[in-house]
Amino acid sequence: MLLLSEKFFLTGPLDHYGSEVTAMSMLERGASMGVNTDELPWRPSAFASGVFVRDIATTDGWEMQVVRFEPGARFPIHTHERPEFVFILEGELVQAGRRLGPGWASVASAGSVDDDVHSETGCVFVLVDRA
């Protein structure tokens, strides 16, 4: 079982889903910024095939990403060492048998286990978690 807080280094740090972080903006304390996420590149996740990530920013130990599941993509079983917040923008994400569509949110506390997270149709969601 994977612990999502485990960060491994190849040529750079890995994000929540095991993808190498290369261009995530680090926001200094007291600052704010706006990001057009359509201009950010999608990068493949090393956590699961068929999953792609747009890194938005990190600040005060938190990160924000847009995550895209291709149809049929599936996460391996994993434990959240820290809280995780997900907001579905497009498509449908299946989490523990619950079908989450646009406008649905999911909150996972530290110690929770995801043993069935996948998308049959494909989906896009915002992820906020500890960096």
Residue pairs with C-beta under 8 A, 6 or more apart in sequence:
1 77
1 78
1 79
1 113
2 47
2 76
2 77
2 78
2 79
3 78
3 79
3 81
4 16
4 17
4 78
4 79
4 80
4 81
4 82
4 84
4 129
5 81
5 82
5 130
6 81
7 13
7 14
8 14
8 18
10 20
11 20
12 20
12 21
12 22
13 20
13 21
14 20
14 21
14 46
15 21
15 24
15 45
15 53
15 55
15 63
15 65
16 47
16 63
16 65
16 84
16 127
16 129
17 45
17 46
17 47
17 48
17 51
17 53
17 67
17 75
18 45
18 46
18 47
18 48
19 43
19 44
19 45
19 46
19 47
19 53
20 43
20 46
21 55
22 43
22 55
23 40
23 41
23 55
24 55
24 56
24 57
24 58
24 63
25 33
25 35
25 55
25 56
25 57
25 58
26 57
26 58
26 59
27 33
27 57
27 58
27 59
28 59
29 59
29 60
31 59
33 57
35 56
35 57
37 54
37 56
37 66
40 54
40 55
40 56
40 66
41 54
42 52
42 53
42 54
42 68
43 52
43 53
43 54
43 55
44 51
44 52
44 53
45 51
45 52
45 53
45 67
47 75
47 76
48 73
48 74
48 75
48 76
49 73
50 69
50 70
50 71
50 72
50 73
50 74
51 67
51 68
51 69
51 70
51 73
51 75
52 67
52 68
52 70
53 65
53 66
53 67
53 68
54 65
54 66
54 67
54 68
55 63
55 65
56 63
56 64
56 65
56 66
57 63
57 64
58 64
58 131
61 130
61 131
62 128
62 129
62 130
62 131
63 127
63 128
63 129
63 130
63 131
64 126
64 127
64 128
65 126
65 127
66 89
66 124
66 125
66 126
66 127
67 124
67 125
67 126
67 127
68 122
68 123
68 124
69 91
69 93
69 118
69 119
69 122
69 123
69 124
70 119
70 122
71 119
71 120
71 121
71 122
72 118
72 119
72 120
73 118
73 119
73 122
74 117
74 118
74 119
75 114
75 117
75 118
77 113
77 114
77 115
78 113
78 114
79 111
79 112
79 113
79 114
80 108
80 109
80 110
80 111
80 112
80 113
80 114
80 129
81 110
81 111
82 110
82 129
82 130
83 107
83 108
83 109
83 110
83 129
83 130
84 106
84 107
84 108
84 127
84 128
84 129
85 105
85 106
85 107
85 108
85 127
85 128
85 129
86 93
86 100
86 105
86 106
86 107
86 108
86 125
86 126
86 127
87 104
87 105
87 125
87 126
88 100
88 101
88 102
88 103
88 104
88 105
88 106
88 123
88 124
88 125
89 102
89 123
89 124
89 125
89 126
90 102
90 122
90 123
90 124
91 101
91 102
91 119
91 121
91 122
91 123
91 124
92 99
92 100
92 101
92 119
92 120
92 121
92 123
93 99
93 100
93 106
93 117
93 118
93 119
93 123
93 125
94 100
94 116
94 117
94 118
94 119
94 120
95 106
95 114
95 116
95 117
96 114
96 115
96 116
96 117
97 116
100 106
108 114
